[in-house]
Amino acid sequence: MSDQLLTMPAPVRRHAMLDVPRAVNPPAVPAGAALDDPALYFNKELSWVDFNWRVLALAMDERTPLLERVKFVAITASNLDEFVQKRIGGLRRQEAAGVRQLSDDGRTPQEQLRLLHAAVVRCTAA
């Protein structure tokens, strides 16, 4: 086997946006947690923001071909528009109706809105 097959490629310069912290910081799961323990679940809205952030990171990656980068930016913008209209709108309606039901990860609509606001502002400001 040649030495070329065993060597790793040189590191590729990456855009700084690819190293941004995630919007969802999963809590530590207690040992022996039951399946209904909120610490075992991700918030679906916050994980969606993380997904959209990863799509935007692909658009900012200099290794991605230019046309694909433009497509990723368009996908990110479209996704974010729909997200704000549907998901955040739904949480605001729940908040206005006084819904106190917790999400699977144990958060109220108000808590989710606060966390989503911080995550979306961080994504759009970058």
Secondary structure, DSSP 8 states (H G I E B T S, - for coil): --HHHHS--------GGGG---S-------TT--TT-GGG---HHHHHHHHHHHHHHHHH-TTS-HHHHHHHHHHHHHHHHHHIIIIIHHHHHHHHTT-----TTS--HHHHHHHHHHHHHHHHH-
